[in-house]
Amino acid sequence: MALTWRGRRQLMYYIVGGVAAALVAYFIYQALFTTQASCRNGVQDEGEQRVDCGGVCSLVCKEDVRPAVVLWARAFEQDDGEYTAAAYIQNNNPGAGARKAGYTFQLFDEKNELVVEQRGTIDIPPSPIVPILHTGIDTGTRDAVRTLFAFTDDLRWERATEEIPTLRIQNQRFVDGKLSGTLKNESRQNVRAQVTAVLFDGAGVARAASKTTLNVPARGEEYVIFTFSPVPPGVTRAELTVLPPF
């Protein structure tokens, strides 16, 4: 028997209501039972290497973390009583980074007495070498001759779950105290990235450092230039490093 117009309308309401209920149930399931939710439930679920880490989870298990290594740390006087502290960190966890990593720079004088301590945080991207710079450090009338860098907390390493933008430095040049290059963004998204410049002497010791932040359009490029005046004596090499957002 054919449905009346009223019956067809009621049937349509039932269908629409059923689809809506199915969608709500799907989103509830996704929120409560998907991988990301199971990676925070305090239980070792199927696919996890250990409780809430490894395997399908982005968090790297503590047992598998390789500690970051401080390759060097130095402070450079920018003006009377004002320093920039810099450190090179080696990330030994390929494909993983650490967000909101707390750190401290300690600057000491010629008597090995602490002059000042500066704290900060940084998002460490999945890059093998990560420069960390802290600018505007006031030492008053005292000279800083030695620098120590350390992380203040255990780092929480996570595998990147989204594509990390591909950024490259091209056409790097260092002439008459000016270090320049072109930052190319090969990804399909606009990127805000940090670029660090470091000057080294013939023994590989850092003699100056600076940083800037650039907004680079998708599939685009931006020119970057650092001016060092005067150029520290003995400089034989200059290096630009770009850190993608993480």
Secondary structure per residue as TSV (DSSP state, phi and psi in degrees):
chain	resnum	aa	ss	phi	psi
A	1	M	-	360.0	134.5
A	2	A	-	-71.2	144.7
A	3	L	-	-76.4	144.1
A	4	T	-	-74.9	169.4
A	5	W	H	-60.3	-39.8
A	6	R	H	-65.5	-40.1
A	7	G	H	-65.9	-40.1
A	8	R	H	-64.2	-37.6
A	9	R	H	-66.4	-41.6
A	10	Q	H	-64.0	-39.7
A	11	L	H	-62.4	-39.8
A	12	M	H	-63.5	-40.6
A	13	Y	H	-61.3	-43.0
A	14	Y	H	-62.5	-41.4
A	15	I	H	-64.7	-48.1
A	16	V	H	-61.7	-42.9
A	17	G	H	-62.9	-39.7
A	18	G	H	-65.7	-40.9
A	19	V	H	-64.1	-42.7
A	20	A	H	-62.4	-42.8
A	21	A	H	-63.8	-38.8
A	22	A	H	-64.2	-40.4
A	23	L	H	-65.7	-42.7
A	24	V	H	-60.6	-44.9
A	25	A	H	-62.2	-37.7
A	26	Y	H	-64.0	-46.1
A	27	F	H	-67.9	-35.7
A	28	I	H	-63.2	-42.2
A	29	Y	H	-62.3	-44.1
A	30	Q	H	-60.8	-39.4
A	31	A	H	-71.8	-33.9
A	32	L	H	-98.0	-27.7
A	33	F	H	-125.5	4.3
A	34	T	S	-79.0	178.4
A	35	T	H	-57.6	-46.9
A	36	Q	H	-62.2	-38.9
A	37	A	H	-68.5	-41.9
A	38	S	H	-67.8	-21.7
A	39	C	T	-80.1	5.8
A	40	R	T	-133.2	19.2
A	41	N	S	-100.3	3.3
A	42	G	S	74.0	15.3
A	43	V	S	-129.7	142.7
A	44	Q	-	-81.0	100.2
A	45	D	-	-87.8	171.2
A	46	E	T	-62.1	134.0
A	47	G	T	94.4	-10.5
A	48	E	-	-93.4	140.7
A	49	Q	S	-73.1	-42.9
A	50	R	B	-140.5	-172.9
A	51	V	T	-61.6	114.9
A	52	D	T	59.7	26.1
A	53	C	B	-153.5	158.7
A	54	G	S	69.3	171.9
A	55	G	T	62.6	-120.1
A	56	V	T	-77.8	-10.7
A	57	C	S	-88.6	147.3
A	58	S	S	-75.3	-27.8
A	59	L	B	-67.8	128.5
A	60	V	-	-81.2	130.8
A	61	C	-	-63.3	142.1
A	62	K	G	-56.8	-34.4
A	63	E	G	-67.0	-19.7
A	64	D	G	-103.7	-4.6
A	65	V	-	-73.8	134.2
A	66	R	-	-102.0	122.4
A	67	P	-	-58.6	143.0
A	68	A	-	-69.4	147.4
A	69	V	E	-114.3	132.1
A	70	V	E	-84.5	109.8
A	71	L	E	-75.4	-39.9
A	72	W	E	-164.9	159.4
A	73	A	E	-146.1	131.4
A	74	R	E	-147.1	161.4
A	75	A	E	-123.6	141.2
A	76	F	E	-124.0	128.9
A	77	E	E	-76.4	123.4
A	78	Q	E	-94.9	-33.1
A	79	D	E	-155.7	176.3
A	80	D	T	-58.8	115.6
A	81	G	T	74.3	10.5
A	82	E	E	-124.3	126.2
A	83	Y	E	-125.4	155.8
A	84	T	E	-113.5	126.0
A	85	A	E	-100.7	140.5
A	86	A	E	-139.1	151.8
A	87	A	E	-148.8	147.2
A	88	Y	E	-105.8	125.2
A	89	I	E	-112.6	132.1
A	90	Q	E	-96.9	116.1
A	91	N	-	-87.1	111.9
A	92	N	-	-96.4	17.2
A	93	N	S	-118.7	85.6
A	94	P	T	-56.2	133.7
A	95	G	T	78.4	3.7
A	96	A	E	-126.8	152.7
A	97	G	E	-137.1	178.5
A	98	A	E	-136.2	120.2
A	99	R	E	-89.0	149.5
A	100	K	E	50.6	48.5
A	101	A	E	-78.9	118.8
A	102	G	E	-80.2	141.5
A	103	Y	E	-143.5	167.9
A	104	T	E	-141.3	138.9
A	105	F	E	-107.3	131.2
A	106	Q	E	-118.0	126.9
A	107	L	E	-109.8	132.8
A	108	F	E	-119.6	154.4
A	109	D	-	-93.4	-172.2
A	110	E	T	-67.0	-17.4
A	111	K	T	-93.0	7.9
A	112	N	S	64.3	28.0
A	113	E	-	-98.1	140.9
A	114	L	E	-64.7	126.1
A	115	V	E	-91.8	-49.0
A	116	V	E	-159.7	152.7
A	117	E	E	-126.5	131.2
A	118	Q	E	-121.7	132.6
A	119	R	E	-111.6	154.8
A	120	G	E	-164.7	-178.9
A	121	T	E	-134.9	154.6
A	122	I	E	-150.5	146.7
A	123	D	E	-90.5	114.1
A	124	I	E	-87.0	115.2
A	125	P	-	-80.0	169.9
A	126	P	S	-74.3	60.3
A	127	S	-	-116.4	146.6
A	128	P	S	-67.7	-36.8
A	129	I	E	-122.8	129.2
A	130	V	E	-124.9	109.6
A	131	P	E	-76.8	137.7
A	132	I	E	-123.7	121.9
A	133	L	E	-122.1	139.5
A	134	H	E	-128.2	115.9
A	135	T	E	-101.5	166.6
A	136	G	E	67.1	37.6
A	137	I	E	-86.5	120.6
A	138	D	E	-93.0	121.6
A	139	T	-	-109.6	6.9
A	140	G	T	66.9	-126.6
A	141	T	T	-99.3	7.3
A	142	R	-	-100.1	147.2
A	143	D	-	-93.9	139.1
A	144	A	-	-99.9	125.1
A	145	V	-	-119.3	-10.5
A	146	R	E	-143.3	144.8
A	147	T	E	-132.7	136.3
A	148	L	E	-119.7	139.5
A	149	F	E	-122.6	141.1
A	150	A	E	-155.2	151.0
A	151	F	E	-82.5	141.3
A	152	T	S	-88.6	-18.2
A	153	D	S	-137.4	165.6
A	154	D	-	-66.0	131.1
A	155	L	-	-79.9	141.6
A	156	R	-	-101.6	101.0
A	157	W	E	-87.3	132.6
A	158	E	E	-131.9	139.4
A	159	R	E	-72.3	142.4
A	160	A	-	-66.1	124.2
A	161	T	-	-96.4	-12.9
A	162	E	S	-121.0	159.5
A	163	E	-	-64.3	128.8
A	164	I	-	-84.0	128.3
A	165	P	-	-56.7	139.5
A	166	T	-	-89.2	114.0
A	167	L	E	-122.5	137.7
A	168	R	E	-135.1	144.5
A	169	I	E	-96.6	125.0
A	170	Q	E	-124.2	158.0
A	171	N	E	55.1	43.7
A	172	Q	E	-70.4	134.8
A	173	R	E	-141.1	144.7
A	174	F	E	-131.9	106.2
A	175	V	E	-138.6	127.6
A	176	D	T	52.0	44.4
A	177	G	T	79.9	3.8
A	178	K	E	-112.3	119.6
A	179	L	E	-106.0	118.4
A	180	S	E	-132.5	166.4
A	181	G	E	-178.3	175.3
A	182	T	E	-116.1	123.9
A	183	L	E	-92.4	115.2
A	184	K	E	-105.4	130.0
A	185	N	E	-102.1	111.3
A	186	E	-	-95.3	4.4
A	187	S	S	-91.8	173.0
A	188	R	S	-97.6	24.0
A	189	Q	S	-137.5	152.6
A	190	N	-	-68.1	142.1
A	191	V	E	-132.0	137.6
A	192	R	E	-108.1	113.6
A	193	A	E	-129.2	152.0
A	194	Q	E	-96.7	134.3
A	195	V	E	-116.9	131.2
A	196	T	E	-116.7	137.9
A	197	A	E	-116.8	131.3
A	198	V	E	-134.4	136.3
A	199	L	E	-105.8	137.0
A	200	F	E	-122.4	150.8
A	201	D	E	-90.9	-175.1
A	202	G	T	-64.6	-22.2
A	203	A	T	-90.5	3.6
A	204	G	S	81.9	14.0
A	205	V	-	-89.8	130.4
A	206	A	E	-66.4	134.2
A	207	R	E	-117.7	-16.7
A	208	A	E	-164.1	155.0
A	209	A	E	-154.4	150.6
A	210	S	E	-155.1	166.4
A	211	K	E	-148.0	159.7
A	212	T	E	-151.6	167.3
A	213	T	E	-122.9	133.8
A	214	L	E	-124.0	144.7
A	215	N	E	-100.2	117.2
A	216	V	E	-115.6	123.9
A	217	P	-	-69.4	158.4
A	218	A	T	-56.2	133.7
A	219	R	T	56.8	23.1
A	220	G	-	-117.1	-168.5
A	221	E	E	-151.3	158.1
A	222	E	E	-138.0	141.7
A	223	Y	E	-86.1	137.7
A	224	V	E	-129.4	140.8
A	225	I	E	-144.4	136.9
A	226	F	E	-118.5	138.4
A	227	T	E	-115.9	123.1
A	228	F	-	-111.1	115.4
A	229	S	S	-143.0	119.3
A	230	P	S	-78.5	162.9
A	231	V	-	-75.6	127.9
A	232	P	-	-57.3	146.3
A	233	P	T	-65.5	145.9
A	234	G	T	83.8	3.9
A	235	V	E	-70.2	128.6
A	236	T	E	-124.8	-11.1
A	237	R	E	-146.4	144.4
A	238	A	E	-128.6	148.2
A	239	E	E	-141.4	129.5
A	240	L	E	-105.8	133.6
A	241	T	E	-129.0	133.6
A	242	V	E	-111.7	136.6
A	243	L	E	-111.6	118.1
A	244	P	-	-74.3	157.3
A	245	P	-	-67.2	150.4
A	246	F	-	-144.1	360.0
